């Protein structure tokens, strides 16, 4: 699932470790989500969106709306 | 485990494994000594024989508890994948070995070696996780 996590993080000058600490997950997890290797659960997706004060769909792209590569 | 997450749950898991390892070392030394020197008789021999198995069973429980206590869902996924590799590997080798043994083509081995296979499988799972991580990086 595509997402804007890397951009949102960069806008705040946060490292992956900073974001991981704020979300109470490992840096490895942040990296996996950012690179689309892992789709977070709904509670974690909400936590991420709330951290950036955005709606979920402003952070994550719905798979049905993703353009085929 | 491959990922070494520095979470509270993982630290608790590590502490449990250290205690269980010490318990295993003590149990195996005691049981081996007792049987080698014929110190036991009666029904207690069964209890002492299974004594070293208890900390190993405890390690499985510790791993199960770690999965339930780990709040980092991605780490849970990595460990679950590792355990699937371990289980698939151990069962596959045990099945092949079992048939070869059934037809007397190879010598019989003690059943507890399946645990060694399972832990080796965890190592394979760890490699699989690393390959997937690297490929995606």
N, CA and C atoms of all chains as a GROMACS GRO file, in nm:
protein
  618
    1UNK      N    1   0.086  -0.119   0.000
    1UNK     CA    2   0.000   0.000   0.000
    1UNK      C    3   0.090   0.125   0.000
    2UNK      N    4   0.068   0.211  -0.098
    2UNK     CA    5   0.149   0.333  -0.106
    2UNK      C    6   0.112   0.429   0.007
    3UNK      N    7   0.210   0.506   0.049
    3UNK     CA    8   0.182   0.603   0.155
    3UNK      C    9   0.279   0.721   0.145
    4UNK      N   10   0.247   0.828   0.221
    4UNK     CA   11   0.329   0.950   0.217
    4UNK      C   12   0.415   0.964   0.342
    5UNK      N   13   0.440   0.853   0.405
    5UNK     CA   14   0.509   0.857   0.534
    5UNK      C   15   0.646   0.923   0.525
    6UNK      N   16   0.720   0.888   0.422
    6UNK     CA   17   0.856   0.941   0.409
    6UNK      C   18   0.853   1.094   0.393
    7UNK      N   19   0.757   1.142   0.311
    7UNK     CA   20   0.745   1.286   0.288
    7UNK      C   21   0.703   1.356   0.417
    8UNK      N   22   0.603   1.302   0.483
    8UNK     CA   23   0.553   1.364   0.606
    8UNK      C   24   0.662   1.369   0.713
    9UNK      N   25   0.739   1.264   0.717
    9UNK     CA   26   0.847   1.255   0.814
    9UNK      C   27   0.956   1.359   0.781
   10UNK      N   28   0.988   1.368   0.652
   10UNK     CA   29   1.093   1.462   0.608
   10UNK      C   30   1.050   1.606   0.635
   11UNK      N   31   0.921   1.635   0.617
   11UNK     CA   32   0.871   1.771   0.643
   11UNK      C   33   0.895   1.814   0.788
   12UNK      N   34   0.898   1.716   0.875
   12UNK     CA   35   0.918   1.744   1.019
   12UNK      C   36   1.061   1.719   1.064
   13UNK      N   37   1.145   1.686   0.968
   13UNK     CA   38   1.286   1.654   0.999
   13UNK      C   39   1.300   1.541   1.100
   14UNK      N   40   1.213   1.444   1.089
   14UNK     CA   41   1.220   1.329   1.179
   14UNK      C   42   1.295   1.215   1.108
   15UNK      N   43   1.378   1.149   1.183
   15UNK     CA   44   1.441   1.027   1.130
   15UNK      C   45   1.340   0.913   1.147
   16UNK      N   46   1.372   0.801   1.086
   16UNK     CA   47   1.285   0.683   1.105
   16UNK      C   48   1.280   0.646   1.254
   17UNK      N   49   1.394   0.662   1.320
   17UNK     CA   50   1.400   0.631   1.462
   17UNK      C   51   1.310   0.723   1.544
   18UNK      N   52   1.309   0.854   1.506
   18UNK     CA   53   1.221   0.949   1.578
   18UNK      C   54   1.076   0.908   1.565
   19UNK      N   55   1.038   0.874   1.441
   19UNK     CA   56   0.898   0.835   1.416
   19UNK      C   57   0.866   0.705   1.491
   20UNK      N   58   0.961   0.613   1.487
   20UNK     CA   59   0.941   0.484   1.556
   20UNK      C   60   0.915   0.506   1.705
   21UNK      N   61   0.994   0.598   1.763
   21UNK     CA   62   0.979   0.626   1.906
   21UNK      C   63   0.840   0.685   1.935
   22UNK      N   64   0.797   0.776   1.848
   22UNK     CA   65   0.665   0.839   1.868
   22UNK      C   66   0.550   0.738   1.852
   23UNK      N   67   0.572   0.638   1.769
   23UNK     CA   68   0.467   0.538   1.745
   23UNK      C   69   0.480   0.418   1.838
   24UNK      N   70   0.590   0.412   1.912
   24UNK     CA   71   0.619   0.300   2.001
   24UNK      C   72   0.631   0.168   1.922
   25UNK      N   73   0.702   0.178   1.810
   25UNK     CA   74   0.734   0.057   1.730
   25UNK      C   75   0.884   0.061   1.700
   26UNK      N   76   0.935  -0.044   1.637
   26UNK     CA   77   1.078  -0.046   1.603
   26UNK      C   78   1.103   0.035   1.475
   27UNK      N   79   1.228   0.079   1.458
   27UNK     CA   80   1.265   0.153   1.336
   27UNK      C   81   1.246   0.065   1.212
   28UNK      N   82   1.270  -0.063   1.232
   28UNK     CA   83   1.252  -0.162   1.125
   28UNK      C   84   1.106  -0.160   1.077
   29UNK      N   85   1.014  -0.144   1.170
   29UNK     CA   86   0.872  -0.142   1.135
   29UNK      C   87   0.839  -0.017   1.053
   30UNK      N   88   0.893   0.097   1.094
   30UNK     CA   89   0.870   0.221   1.020
   30UNK      C   90   0.923   0.206   0.878
   31UNK      N   91   1.042   0.150   0.866
   31UNK     CA   92   1.103   0.129   0.735
   31UNK      C   93   1.015   0.037   0.649
   32UNK      N   94   0.964  -0.068   0.709
   32UNK     CA   95   0.881  -0.164   0.634
   32UNK      C   96   0.751  -0.098   0.586
   33UNK      N   97   0.694  -0.013   0.668
   33UNK     CA   98   0.569   0.055   0.628
   33UNK      C   99   0.599   0.158   0.519
   34UNK      N  100   0.705   0.236   0.540
   34UNK     CA  101   0.742   0.340   0.442
   34UNK      C  102   0.766   0.283   0.304
   35UNK      N  103   0.833   0.171   0.299
   35UNK     CA  104   0.869   0.113   0.169
   35UNK      C  105   0.756   0.025   0.112
   36UNK      N  106   0.644   0.020   0.182
   36UNK     CA  107   0.529  -0.056   0.132
   36UNK      C  108   0.542  -0.206   0.146
   37UNK      N  109   0.640  -0.247   0.227
   37UNK     CA  110   0.663  -0.389   0.248
   37UNK      C  111   0.564  -0.447   0.347
   38UNK      N  112   0.509  -0.360   0.427
   38UNK     CA  113   0.417  -0.405   0.531
   38UNK      C  114   0.302  -0.305   0.542
   39UNK      N  115   0.181  -0.357   0.537
   39UNK     CA  116   0.063  -0.272   0.555
   39UNK      C  117   0.023  -0.276   0.703
   40UNK      N  118   0.022  -0.159   0.767
   40UNK     CA  119  -0.009  -0.159   0.910
   40UNK      C  120  -0.154  -0.197   0.937
   41UNK      N  121  -0.179  -0.242   1.058
   41UNK     CA  122  -0.316  -0.271   1.099
   41UNK      C  123  -0.394  -0.139   1.104
   42UNK      N  124  -0.524  -0.149   1.113
   42UNK     CA  125  -0.605  -0.027   1.119
   42UNK      C  126  -0.571   0.057   1.242
   43UNK      N  127  -0.557  -0.003   1.362
   43UNK     CA  128  -0.520   0.080   1.478
   43UNK      C  129  -0.387   0.154   1.459
   44UNK      N  130  -0.288   0.086   1.398
   44UNK     CA  131  -0.158   0.152   1.378
   44UNK      C  132  -0.169   0.260   1.270
   45UNK      N  133  -0.248   0.233   1.167
   45UNK     CA  134  -0.267   0.333   1.062
   45UNK      C  135  -0.334   0.458   1.120
   46UNK      N  136  -0.432   0.438   1.209
   46UNK     CA  137  -0.497   0.551   1.275
   46UNK      C  138  -0.396   0.628   1.361
   47UNK      N  139  -0.312   0.553   1.431
   47UNK     CA  140  -0.212   0.616   1.519
   47UNK      C  141  -0.116   0.703   1.436
   48UNK      N  142  -0.077   0.651   1.320
   48UNK     CA  143   0.014   0.725   1.232
   48UNK      C  144  -0.055   0.852   1.182
   49UNK      N  145  -0.178   0.836   1.135
   49UNK     CA  146  -0.251   0.951   1.081
   49UNK      C  147  -0.272   1.057   1.190
   50UNK      N  148  -0.307   1.012   1.309
   50UNK     CA  149  -0.331   1.106   1.420
   50UNK      C  150  -0.203   1.178   1.461
   51UNK      N  151  -0.091   1.108   1.451
   51UNK     CA  152   0.037   1.169   1.485
   51UNK      C  153   0.067   1.288   1.392
   52UNK      N  154   0.029   1.273   1.265
   52UNK     CA  155   0.052   1.381   1.168
   52UNK      C  156  -0.069   1.474   1.157
   53UNK      N  157  -0.169   1.448   1.240
   53UNK     CA  158  -0.291   1.529   1.241
   53UNK      C  159  -0.360   1.528   1.103
   54UNK      N  160  -0.364   1.412   1.045
   54UNK     CA  161  -0.426   1.396   0.913
   54UNK      C  162  -0.526   1.281   0.916
   55UNK      N  163  -0.608   1.274   0.812
   55UNK     CA  164  -0.698   1.158   0.798
   55UNK      C  165  -0.618   1.042   0.738
   56UNK      N  166  -0.663   0.923   0.763
   56UNK     CA  167  -0.589   0.805   0.712
   56UNK      C  168  -0.565   0.814   0.561
   57UNK      N  169  -0.668   0.855   0.488
   57UNK     CA  170  -0.654   0.857   0.341
   57UNK      C  171  -0.558   0.967   0.293
   58UNK      N  172  -0.520   1.059   0.384
   58UNK     CA  173  -0.420   1.159   0.346
   58UNK      C  174  -0.277   1.105   0.367
   59UNK      N  175  -0.269   0.994   0.436
   59UNK     CA  176  -0.138   0.931   0.458
   59UNK      C  177  -0.121   0.808   0.369
   60UNK      N  178  -0.227   0.727   0.364
   60UNK     CA  179  -0.222   0.602   0.288
   60UNK      C  180  -0.313   0.610   0.166
   61UNK      N  181  -0.268   0.551   0.057
   61UNK     CA  182  -0.350   0.546  -0.064
   61UNK      C  183  -0.428   0.415  -0.064
   62UNK      N  184  -0.557   0.427  -0.083
   62UNK     CA  185  -0.640   0.306  -0.088
   62UNK      C  186  -0.592   0.218  -0.204
   63UNK      N  187  -0.572   0.088  -0.180
   63UNK     CA  188  -0.524   0.001  -0.288
   63UNK      C  189  -0.613   0.006  -0.411
   64UNK      N  190  -0.743   0.031  -0.393
   64UNK     CA  191  -0.833   0.036  -0.509
   64UNK      C  192  -0.810   0.161  -0.593
   65UNK      N  193  -0.743   0.262  -0.532
   65UNK     CA  194  -0.718   0.385  -0.606
   65UNK      C  195  -0.575   0.396  -0.657
   66UNK      N  196  -0.495   0.295  -0.626
   66UNK     CA  197  -0.357   0.298  -0.672
   66UNK      C  198  -0.351   0.272  -0.821
   67UNK      N  199  -0.265   0.349  -0.890
   67UNK     CA  200  -0.251   0.327  -1.035
   67UNK      C  201  -0.156   0.210  -1.058
   68UNK      N  202  -0.195   0.117  -1.146
   68UNK     CA  203  -0.106   0.003  -1.170
   68UNK      C  204   0.028   0.047  -1.227
   69UNK      N  205   0.138  -0.016  -1.174
   69UNK     CA  206   0.273   0.022  -1.217
   69UNK      C  207   0.304  -0.041  -1.353
   70UNK      N  208   1.628  -1.508   1.778
   70UNK     CA  209   1.544  -1.448   1.676
   70UNK      C  210   1.623  -1.346   1.594
   71UNK      N  211   1.583  -1.330   1.470
   71UNK     CA  212   1.667  -1.256   1.377
   71UNK      C  213   1.664  -1.106   1.396
   72UNK      N  214   1.549  -1.053   1.434
   72UNK     CA  215   1.530  -0.910   1.419
   72UNK      C  216   1.587  -0.828   1.534
   73UNK      N  217   1.605  -0.888   1.651
   73UNK     CA  218   1.658  -0.821   1.768
   73UNK      C  219   1.590  -0.688   1.795
   74UNK      N  220   1.460  -0.685   1.802
   74UNK     CA  221   1.395  -0.558   1.834
   74UNK      C  222   1.422  -0.524   1.981
   75UNK      N  223   1.446  -0.398   2.009
   75UNK     CA  224   1.475  -0.362   2.149
   75UNK      C  225   1.346  -0.320   2.218
   76UNK      N  226   1.249  -0.407   2.214
   76UNK     CA  227   1.122  -0.376   2.279
   76UNK      C  228   1.122  -0.437   2.419
   77UNK      N  229   1.028  -0.389   2.501
   77UNK     CA  230   1.019  -0.441   2.639
   77UNK      C  231   0.987  -0.590   2.636
   78UNK      N  232   0.897  -0.628   2.544
   78UNK     CA  233   0.857  -0.770   2.536
   78UNK      C  234   0.977  -0.857   2.500
   79UNK      N  235   1.063  -0.806   2.411
   79UNK     CA  236   1.179  -0.884   2.369
   79UNK      C  237   1.280  -0.898   2.484
   80UNK      N  238   1.293  -0.792   2.562
   80UNK     CA  239   1.383  -0.799   2.679
   80UNK      C  240   1.332  -0.903   2.779
   81UNK      N  241   1.198  -0.901   2.800
   81UNK     CA  242   1.140  -1.000   2.892
   81UNK      C  243   1.164  -1.141   2.838
   82UNK      N  244   1.149  -1.158   2.708
   82UNK     CA  245   1.171  -1.288   2.644
   82UNK      C  246   1.316  -1.334   2.668
   83UNK      N  247   1.410  -1.241   2.647
   83UNK     CA  248   1.551  -1.274   2.666
   83UNK      C  249   1.581  -1.320   2.807
   84UNK      N  250   1.523  -1.249   2.905
   84UNK     CA  251   1.547  -1.285   3.045
   84UNK      C  252   1.491  -1.424   3.074
   85UNK      N  253   1.372  -1.453   3.022
   85UNK     CA  254   1.312  -1.586   3.041
   85UNK      C  255   1.401  -1.694   2.980
   86UNK      N  256   1.453  -1.666   2.859
   86UNK     CA  257   1.535  -1.766   2.790
   86UNK      C  258   1.665  -1.791   2.866
   87UNK      N  259   1.723  -1.685   2.923
   87UNK     CA  260   1.846  -1.703   3.001
   87UNK      C  261   1.819  -1.795   3.120
   88UNK      N  262   1.710  -1.770   3.194
   88UNK     CA  263   1.677  -1.853   3.310
   88UNK      C  264   1.649  -1.998   3.267
   89UNK      N  265   1.576  -2.013   3.158
   89UNK     CA  266   1.543  -2.147   3.110
   89UNK      C  267   1.668  -2.222   3.064
   90UNK      N  268   1.762  -2.148   3.002
   90UNK     CA  269   1.886  -2.211   2.958
   90UNK      C  270   1.966  -2.260   3.078
   91UNK      N  271   1.970  -2.177   3.182
   91UNK     CA  272   2.040  -2.218   3.305
   91UNK      C  273   1.971  -2.342   3.365
   92UNK      N  274   1.838  -2.340   3.363
   92UNK     CA  275   1.761  -2.454   3.414
   92UNK      C  276   1.789  -2.580   3.334
   93UNK      N  277   1.800  -2.563   3.202
   93UNK     CA  278   1.828  -2.678   3.115
   93UNK      C  279   1.966  -2.735   3.146
   94UNK      N  280   2.064  -2.645   3.159
   94UNK     CA  281   2.202  -2.690   3.187
   94UNK      C  282   2.205  -2.768   3.319
   95UNK      N  283   2.138  -2.715   3.420
   95UNK     CA  284   2.135  -2.782   3.550
   95UNK      C  285   2.065  -2.917   3.539
   96UNK      N  286   1.952  -2.920   3.468
   96UNK     CA  287   1.872  -3.043   3.458
   96UNK      C  288   1.948  -3.152   3.382
   97UNK      N  289   2.013  -3.114   3.272
   97UNK     CA  290   2.083  -3.214   3.191
   97UNK      C  291   2.205  -3.268   3.266
   98UNK      N  292   2.274  -3.180   3.337
   98UNK     CA  293   2.390  -3.225   3.415
   98UNK      C  294   2.346  -3.321   3.525
   99UNK      N  295   2.239  -3.282   3.595
   99UNK     CA  296   2.190  -3.366   3.706
   99UNK      C  297   2.140  -3.501   3.654
  100UNK      N  298   2.058  -3.497   3.548
  100UNK     CA  299   2.000  -3.622   3.496
  100UNK      C  300   2.111  -3.714   3.443
  101UNK      N  301   2.204  -3.658   3.369
  101UNK     CA  302   2.313  -3.739   3.314
  101UNK      C  303   2.396  -3.802   3.426
  102UNK      N  304   2.427  -3.720   3.526
  102UNK     CA  305   2.507  -3.770   3.639
  102UNK      C  306   2.432  -3.882   3.712
  103UNK      N  307   2.304  -3.856   3.737
  103UNK     CA  308   2.223  -3.952   3.814
  103UNK      C  309   2.210  -4.086   3.740
  104UNK      N  310   2.189  -4.079   3.608
  104UNK     CA  311   2.173  -4.205   3.532
  104UNK      C  312   2.307  -4.277   3.515
  105UNK      N  313   2.413  -4.197   3.493
  105UNK     CA  314   2.543  -4.258   3.471
  105UNK      C  315   2.593  -4.332   3.596
  106UNK      N  316   2.559  -4.278   3.711
  106UNK     CA  317   2.605  -4.338   3.837
  106UNK      C  318   2.499  -4.426   3.903
  107UNK      N  319   2.392  -4.455   3.827
  107UNK     CA  320   2.286  -4.545   3.876
  107UNK      C  321   2.235  -4.505   4.014
  108UNK      N  322   2.207  -4.378   4.028
  108UNK     CA  323   2.163  -4.328   4.159
  108UNK      C  324   2.012  -4.339   4.177
  109UNK      N  325   1.943  -4.372   4.068
  109UNK     CA  326   1.797  -4.367   4.073
  109UNK      C  327   1.735  -4.506   4.058
  110UNK      N  328   1.616  -4.516   4.115
  110UNK     CA  329   1.540  -4.641   4.094
  110UNK      C  330   1.392  -4.608   4.115
  111UNK      N  331   1.309  -4.695   4.064
  111UNK     CA  332   1.164  -4.676   4.081
  111UNK      C  333   1.109  -4.573   3.983
  112UNK      N  334   0.991  -4.524   4.017
  112UNK     CA  335   0.918  -4.435   3.926
  112UNK      C  336   0.989  -4.301   3.906
  113UNK      N  337   1.075  -4.264   3.998
  113UNK     CA  338   1.142  -4.133   3.988
  113UNK      C  339   1.231  -4.123   3.864
  114UNK      N  340   1.274  -4.238   3.813
  114UNK     CA  341   1.360  -4.234   3.693
  114UNK      C  342   1.289  -4.165   3.576
  115UNK      N  343   1.157  -4.184   3.570
  115UNK     CA  344   1.081  -4.120   3.462
  115UNK      C  345   1.080  -3.969   3.479
  116UNK      N  346   1.062  -3.927   3.602
  116UNK     CA  347   1.059  -3.784   3.632
  116UNK      C  348   1.194  -3.719   3.600
  117UNK      N  349   1.302  -3.783   3.640
  117UNK     CA  350   1.436  -3.727   3.616
  117UNK      C  351   1.469  -3.731   3.467
  118UNK      N  352   1.420  -3.835   3.398
  118UNK     CA  353   1.448  -3.845   3.253
  118UNK      C  354   1.383  -3.730   3.175
  119UNK      N  355   1.265  -3.689   3.220
  119UNK     CA  356   1.197  -3.581   3.146
  119UNK      C  357   1.234  -3.443   3.199
  120UNK      N  358   1.312  -3.439   3.306
  120UNK     CA  359   1.349  -3.310   3.366
  120UNK      C  360   1.413  -3.213   3.265
  121UNK      N  361   1.510  -3.259   3.182
  121UNK     CA  362   1.570  -3.165   3.086
  121UNK      C  363   1.470  -3.116   2.979
  122UNK      N  364   1.362  -3.192   2.960
  122UNK     CA  365   1.264  -3.150   2.858
  122UNK      C  366   1.184  -3.029   2.905
  123UNK      N  367   1.167  -3.017   3.037
  123UNK     CA  368   1.080  -2.912   3.088
  123UNK      C  369   1.127  -2.770   3.052
  124UNK      N  370   1.258  -2.737   3.071
  124UNK     CA  371   1.301  -2.602   3.030
  124UNK      C  372   1.288  -2.579   2.880
  125UNK      N  373   1.301  -2.686   2.802
  125UNK     CA  374   1.286  -2.671   2.655
  125UNK      C  375   1.141  -2.639   2.622
  126UNK      N  376   1.050  -2.710   2.689
  126UNK     CA  377   0.907  -2.679   2.670
  126UNK      C  378   0.882  -2.535   2.715
  127UNK      N  379   0.951  -2.497   2.822
  127UNK     CA  380   0.940  -2.358   2.872
  127UNK      C  381   0.984  -2.258   2.767
  128UNK      N  382   1.083  -2.294   2.686
  128UNK     CA  383   1.128  -2.202   2.580
  128UNK      C  384   1.020  -2.182   2.474
  129UNK      N  385   0.946  -2.289   2.445
  129UNK     CA  386   0.835  -2.274   2.350
  129UNK      C  387   0.728  -2.182   2.410
  130UNK      N  388   0.703  -2.201   2.539
  130UNK     CA  389   0.605  -2.115   2.606
  130UNK      C  390   0.653  -1.970   2.605
  131UNK      N  391   0.784  -1.951   2.630
  131UNK     CA  392   0.841  -1.816   2.631
  131UNK      C  393   0.824  -1.750   2.494
  132UNK      N  394   0.843  -1.828   2.388
  132UNK     CA  395   0.827  -1.774   2.254
  132UNK      C  396   0.681  -1.737   2.227
  133UNK      N  397   0.591  -1.824   2.272
  133UNK     CA  398   0.448  -1.796   2.258
  133UNK      C  399   0.409  -1.672   2.335
  134UNK      N  400   0.463  -1.659   2.456
  134UNK     CA  401   0.432  -1.540   2.536
  134UNK      C  402   0.488  -1.415   2.470
  135UNK      N  403   0.608  -1.428   2.411
  135UNK     CA  404   0.668  -1.312   2.344
  135UNK      C  405   0.576  -1.264   2.229
  136UNK      N  406   0.525  -1.360   2.153
  136UNK     CA  407   0.438  -1.321   2.041
  136UNK      C  408   0.313  -1.250   2.092
  137UNK      N  409   0.258  -1.297   2.203
  137UNK     CA  410   0.136  -1.234   2.253
  137UNK      C  411   0.166  -1.100   2.322
  138UNK      N  412   0.286  -1.087   2.378
  138UNK     CA  413   0.318  -0.964   2.451
  138UNK      C  414   0.378  -0.855   2.361
  139UNK      N  415   0.433  -0.894   2.247
  139UNK     CA  416   0.498  -0.798   2.158
  139UNK      C  417   0.394  -0.702   2.101
  140UNK      N  418   0.412  -0.573   2.124
  140UNK     CA  419   0.314  -0.475   2.075
  140UNK      C  420   0.349  -0.427   1.934
  141UNK      N  421   0.472  -0.454   1.890
  141UNK     CA  422   0.513  -0.413   1.756
  141UNK      C  423   0.466  -0.520   1.656
  142UNK      N  424   0.363  -0.485   1.581
  142UNK     CA  425   0.301  -0.587   1.495
  142UNK      C  426   0.392  -0.637   1.383
  143UNK      N  427   0.482  -0.552   1.335
  143UNK     CA  428   0.573  -0.597   1.229
  143UNK      C  429   0.672  -0.700   1.284
  144UNK      N  430   0.718  -0.678   1.407
  144UNK     CA  431   0.807  -0.776   1.470
  144UNK      C  432   0.735  -0.910   1.488
  145UNK      N  433   0.606  -0.902   1.520
  145UNK     CA  434   0.527  -1.026   1.533
  145UNK      C  435   0.523  -1.099   1.400
  146UNK      N  436   0.505  -1.023   1.292
  146UNK     CA  437   0.502  -1.084   1.159
  146UNK      C  438   0.635  -1.153   1.128
  147UNK      N  439   0.747  -1.085   1.159
  147UNK     CA  440   0.879  -1.143   1.131
  147UNK      C  441   0.900  -1.273   1.209
  148UNK      N  442   0.862  -1.271   1.337
  148UNK     CA  443   0.881  -1.392   1.417
  148UNK      C  444   0.788  -1.504   1.371
  149UNK      N  445   0.665  -1.467   1.336
  149UNK     CA  446   0.571  -1.569   1.288
  149UNK      C  447   0.624  -1.634   1.160
  150UNK      N  448   0.680  -1.551   1.071
  150UNK     CA  449   0.738  -1.606   0.947
  150UNK      C  450   0.854  -1.700   0.980
  151UNK      N  451   0.937  -1.658   1.075
  151UNK     CA  452   1.051  -1.743   1.117
  151UNK      C  453   1.001  -1.876   1.171
  152UNK      N  454   0.896  -1.872   1.253
  152UNK     CA  455   0.845  -1.994   1.314
  152UNK      C  456   0.781  -2.086   1.209
  153UNK      N  457   0.721  -2.026   1.106
  153UNK     CA  458   0.664  -2.108   0.999
  153UNK      C  459   0.776  -2.180   0.924
  154UNK      N  460   0.885  -2.109   0.900
  154UNK     CA  461   1.002  -2.174   0.837
  154UNK      C  462   1.052  -2.288   0.924
  155UNK      N  463   1.064  -2.259   1.055
  155UNK     CA  464   1.116  -2.360   1.148
  155UNK      C  465   1.026  -2.483   1.151
  156UNK      N  466   0.897  -2.461   1.160
  156UNK     CA  467   0.803  -2.573   1.167
  156UNK      C  468   0.803  -2.653   1.037
  157UNK      N  469   0.800  -2.582   0.925
  157UNK     CA  470   0.801  -2.650   0.796
  157UNK      C  471   0.927  -2.732   0.776
  158UNK      N  472   1.040  -2.672   0.814
  158UNK     CA  473   1.170  -2.740   0.798
  158UNK      C  474   1.177  -2.864   0.888
  159UNK      N  475   1.144  -2.845   1.017
  159UNK     CA  476   1.155  -2.957   1.113
  159UNK      C  477   1.061  -3.071   1.075
  160UNK      N  478   0.938  -3.039   1.038
  160UNK     CA  479   0.843  -3.144   1.002
  160UNK      C  480   0.884  -3.215   0.873
  161UNK      N  481   0.937  -3.139   0.778
  161UNK     CA  482   0.978  -3.200   0.651
  161UNK      C  483   1.093  -3.297   0.673
  162UNK      N  484   1.196  -3.251   0.745
  162UNK     CA  485   1.311  -3.338   0.769
  162UNK      C  486   1.269  -3.460   0.852
  163UNK      N  487   1.185  -3.436   0.954
  163UNK     CA  488   1.141  -3.547   1.039
  163UNK      C  489   1.061  -3.650   0.958
  164UNK      N  490   0.980  -3.602   0.864
  164UNK     CA  491   0.900  -3.692   0.782
  164UNK      C  492   0.989  -3.777   0.692
  165UNK      N  493   1.083  -3.710   0.624
  165UNK     CA  494   1.175  -3.782   0.535
  165UNK      C  495   1.256  -3.883   0.617
  166UNK      N  496   1.309  -3.835   0.731
  166UNK     CA  497   1.389  -3.922   0.817
  166UNK      C  498   1.307  -4.041   0.864
  167UNK      N  499   1.182  -4.015   0.899
  167UNK     CA  500   1.094  -4.120   0.949
  167UNK      C  501   1.074  -4.232   0.847
  168UNK      N  502   1.054  -4.196   0.722
  168UNK     CA  503   1.035  -4.299   0.619
  168UNK      C  504   1.164  -4.377   0.593
  169UNK      N  505   1.276  -4.305   0.589
  169UNK     CA  506   1.404  -4.374   0.569
  169UNK      C  507   1.430  -4.471   0.684
  170UNK      N  508   1.390  -4.428   0.804
  170UNK     CA  509   1.406  -4.511   0.923
  170UNK      C  510   1.312  -4.632   0.918
  171UNK      N  511   1.190  -4.607   0.871
  171UNK     CA  512   1.090  -4.713   0.866
  171UNK      C  513   1.134  -4.828   0.777
  172UNK      N  514   1.210  -4.796   0.673
  172UNK     CA  515   1.259  -4.901   0.581
  172UNK      C  516   1.402  -4.944   0.615
  173UNK      N  517   1.444  -4.907   0.736
  173UNK     CA  518   1.577  -4.946   0.788
  173UNK      C  519   1.692  -4.903   0.696
  174UNK      N  520   1.676  -4.788   0.635
  174UNK     CA  521   1.782  -4.739   0.546
  174UNK      C  522   1.881  -4.650   0.621
  175UNK      N  523   1.837  -4.598   0.732
  175UNK     CA  524   1.928  -4.517   0.816
  175UNK      C  525   1.906  -4.556   0.961
  176UNK      N  526   2.000  -4.511   1.044
  176UNK     CA  527   1.990  -4.549   1.184
  176UNK      C  528   1.884  -4.465   1.256
  177UNK      N  529   1.834  -4.517   1.367
  177UNK     CA  530   1.733  -4.448   1.445
  177UNK      C  531   1.798  -4.337   1.527
  178UNK      N  532   1.726  -4.227   1.538
  178UNK     CA  533   1.778  -4.116   1.621
  178UNK      C  534   1.674  -4.080   1.726
  179UNK      N  535   1.720  -4.018   1.834
  179UNK     CA  536   1.630  -3.979   1.942
  179UNK      C  537   1.536  -3.868   1.892
  180UNK      N  538   1.412  -3.879   1.936
  180UNK     CA  539   1.308  -3.786   1.890
  180UNK      C  540   1.334  -3.641   1.923
  181UNK      N  541   1.409  -3.615   2.032
  181UNK     CA  542   1.428  -3.474   2.070
  181UNK      C  543   1.512  -3.396   1.970
  182UNK      N  544   1.574  -3.466   1.874
  182UNK     CA  545   1.651  -3.394   1.773
  182UNK      C  546   1.564  -3.306   1.685
  183UNK      N  547   1.434  -3.332   1.688
  183UNK     CA  548   1.342  -3.249   1.610
  183UNK      C  549   1.344  -3.105   1.663
  184UNK      N  550   1.373  -3.090   1.792
  184UNK     CA  551   1.384  -2.955   1.850
  184UNK      C  552   1.505  -2.883   1.791
  185UNK      N  553   1.614  -2.958   1.776
  185UNK     CA  554   1.734  -2.899   1.716
  185UNK      C  555   1.703  -2.855   1.572
  186UNK      N  556   1.630  -2.943   1.501
  186UNK     CA  557   1.590  -2.909   1.363
  186UNK      C  558   1.506  -2.782   1.362
  187UNK      N  559   1.414  -2.774   1.459
  187UNK     CA  560   1.324  -2.658   1.465
  187UNK      C  561   1.403  -2.530   1.489
  188UNK      N  562   1.499  -2.536   1.580
  188UNK     CA  563   1.581  -2.417   1.606
  188UNK      C  564   1.669  -2.383   1.486
  189UNK      N  565   1.715  -2.486   1.416
  189UNK     CA  566   1.790  -2.461   1.293
  189UNK      C  567   1.697  -2.393   1.190
  190UNK      N  568   1.572  -2.439   1.187
  190UNK     CA  569   1.472  -2.379   1.098
  190UNK      C  570   1.446  -2.232   1.132
  191UNK      N  571   1.455  -2.199   1.261
  191UNK     CA  572   1.442  -2.058   1.300
  191UNK      C  573   1.553  -1.975   1.235
  192UNK      N  574   1.671  -2.036   1.229
  192UNK     CA  575   1.784  -1.970   1.163
  192UNK      C  576   1.755  -1.948   1.014
  193UNK      N  577   1.697  -2.050   0.952
  193UNK     CA  578   1.660  -2.036   0.810
  193UNK      C  579   1.557  -1.925   0.792
  194UNK      N  580   1.462  -1.922   0.883
  194UNK     CA  581   1.359  -1.818   0.879
  194UNK      C  582   1.420  -1.680   0.895
  195UNK      N  583   1.522  -1.673   0.977
  195UNK     CA  584   1.592  -1.546   0.997
  195UNK      C  585   1.661  -1.502   0.868
  196UNK      N  586   1.719  -1.599   0.797
  196UNK     CA  587   1.783  -1.568   0.669
  196UNK      C  588   1.676  -1.522   0.568
  197UNK      N  589   1.562  -1.592   0.569
  197UNK     CA  590   1.452  -1.556   0.478
  197UNK      C  591   1.406  -1.412   0.506
  198UNK      N  592   1.392  -1.379   0.632
  198UNK     CA  593   1.352  -1.242   0.669
  198UNK      C  594   1.454  -1.140   0.618
  199UNK      N  595   1.583  -1.173   0.638
  199UNK     CA  596   1.689  -1.081   0.596
  199UNK      C  597   1.688  -1.062   0.445
  200UNK      N  598   1.665  -1.172   0.372
  200UNK     CA  599   1.663  -1.163   0.224
  200UNK      C  600   1.546  -1.075   0.179
  201UNK      N  601   1.430  -1.096   0.239
  201UNK     CA  602   1.312  -1.017   0.203
  201UNK      C  603   1.336  -0.869   0.233
  202UNK      N  604   1.395  -0.843   0.350
  202UNK     CA  605   1.424  -0.704   0.391
  202UNK      C  606   1.521  -0.639   0.292
  203UNK      N  607   1.626  -0.714   0.258
  203UNK     CA  608   1.731  -0.659   0.171
  203UNK      C  609   1.678  -0.633   0.030
  204UNK      N  610   1.594  -0.728  -0.017
  204UNK     CA  611   1.540  -0.716  -0.152
  204UNK      C  612   1.451  -0.591  -0.163
  205UNK      N  613   1.383  -0.560  -0.056
  205UNK     CA  614   1.290  -0.447  -0.059
  205UNK      C  615   1.359  -0.314  -0.032
  206UNK      N  616   1.480  -0.319   0.025
  206UNK     CA  617   1.548  -0.194   0.065
  206UNK      C  618   1.594  -0.113  -0.056
   0.00000   0.00000   0.00000
